[in-house]
Amino acid sequence: MFWIYWNTAWSLIISGIMFATIVSHPDSEIAEVRAAKRLM
């Protein structure tokens, strides 16, 4: 049960970082999407 909590927490933290990065640097959004697809 504990690991579900941590997965949720990390997902929220990572989403927050991505959102903050996209908001502060709108041009980097495309580059981040490409990098994310490369990692998948």
N, C-alpha and C positions, 0 to 999 in steps of 0.2 A: 504493500500500500504506500510505503514511504517514497518509493522511486517514482510513483505517479505524480506525487507532489513536486518532486524535483524536476521531472520532465516538464511539467506545466510552468514552473518558475523559470526554468531556462528558456523555454519557448517565449514567454512574455518578455524576458530580459532581452533576448536576441531581437525579437520583433521591435521592441522599443528602440534599440540601437539602430536598426535598419531604418525605422521611421524617422528618427532624429537625423540620421545621415542624409536621407533623401530630402527632408525638409530644409536642411541647412545647405545642401549642395544638389539642387535639382538636376544639374547636367550629369551627375555621376550615377543617376538612376539606371540608365541603359547599361553602363559598364558593370554595375552591381548585378543586374539581371543576367548578363552574359557570364560573369564569374560564378554566379550561383548555378546556372545551367551546366557549366563546365565541371563543377564539383559534384553534381548529382550523379 
